[in-house]
Amino acid sequence: MSSQPTQITRIGPLSQPVSLGVEPATFSSMVEAEIDSHLAKYPVARSAILPLMFIVQRERGYLDPAGVLYLANRLKVRVTDIWEVATFYSMIHTSPIGKYHIQVCRTLSCKIRGAGQVTEYCSNKLGIKVGETTADGRFTLSEVECLGSCGTAPMLQINFDYHENLTPEKIDQVLNALP
């Protein structure tokens, strides 16, 4: 056994040879100030990826390649670092979605209590399949992993609002109440 101390090698930022074929997104000074305020909260800029993704998504409608390139440059990380986080979370959208994003939980409790029927009902009512958006751009239907409301299954989330203990009648009430 050697008594030599272990030496830690610091790895610097990797190059970013990926070309997205677009210029980085630009934002108003007000949005840049909001981004700056988030970055000030984190000692390591990379830790701000998620809140900054929400800002870019809010401003651009979804996290598009120009927004990804902006974030990679701003945070001094690789484009793939941004995509890895973006594709992990169901609330980050990497393609356009409808005004109302209907996310049906399909995990065990919801599945046992009728998530499949909820998805089928929404699909039939809206005339779209999972992963599609209505022609008028109002609704996008998705199935997602656990939304953490197992005791009130089956449930779905529309944008950031939960709707639980669903029945076809309750789904109609929720959808009909949307402006």
RAFENFEN-V512666 format. One record per backbone hydrogen bond with DSSP energy under -0.5 kcal/mol. CO is the residue of the C=O (numbers start at 1). NH is the residue of the N-H. E is the energy in kcal/mol with one decimal. If there is no record, write none. Layout:
co->[CO,CO]
nh->[NH,NH]
e->[E,E]
This chain:
co->[6,8,10,18,28,29,30,31,32,33,34,35,36,38,39,43,44,45,46,48,49,50,51,52,53,54,55,56,57,62,64,65,66,66,67,68,69,70,71,72,72,78,78,79,80,81,82,83,85,85,89,91,92,93,99,100,100,101,101,102,102,103,103,104,107,108,109,110,111,114,115,116,117,118,119,120,121,122,123,123,129,132,134,137,138,139,140,141,142,144,149,150,152,154,155,156,157,157,158,158,161,163,167,168,169,170,171,172,173,175]
nh->[8,10,12,20,32,33,34,35,36,37,38,39,40,41,42,45,47,48,49,52,53,54,55,56,57,58,59,60,61,64,68,69,25,70,71,72,73,74,75,76,77,81,82,83,84,85,86,87,88,89,92,93,94,63,101,102,140,103,159,104,142,105,157,144,111,112,113,115,114,118,119,120,121,122,123,124,125,126,127,128,132,141,137,99,100,134,102,131,104,106,152,153,165,166,105,163,103,159,160,161,158,156,171,172,173,174,175,176,177,178]
e->[-0.5,-0.6,-0.6,-0.6,-2.5,-2.1,-1.8,-2.5,-2.7,-2.2,-1.7,-2.6,-1.9,-1.4,-1.2,-0.5,-2.0,-2.4,-1.7,-2.3,-2.3,-1.9,-1.5,-2.6,-3.0,-2.6,-2.5,-2.5,-2.2,-1.4,-2.5,-2.5,-2.3,-2.0,-2.4,-2.7,-2.4,-3.0,-2.7,-0.8,-2.0,-0.6,-1.3,-2.3,-2.5,-1.4,-2.7,-2.6,-1.0,-1.3,-1.2,-0.6,-0.5,-3.6,-0.6,-0.8,-2.2,-0.7,-2.0,-0.6,-2.9,-0.5,-2.5,-2.4,-3.0,-3.0,-1.7,-2.4,-1.2,-1.9,-2.8,-2.4,-2.7,-2.6,-2.7,-2.5,-2.8,-2.6,-1.5,-1.3,-2.2,-2.0,-2.2,-2.1,-3.6,-2.7,-3.1,-4.0,-3.0,-2.3,-1.8,-1.2,-3.2,-2.2,-1.6,-2.5,-3.2,-0.6,-0.5,-2.6,-2.8,-2.3,-2.5,-2.3,-2.2,-2.4,-2.7,-2.7,-1.3,-1.0]
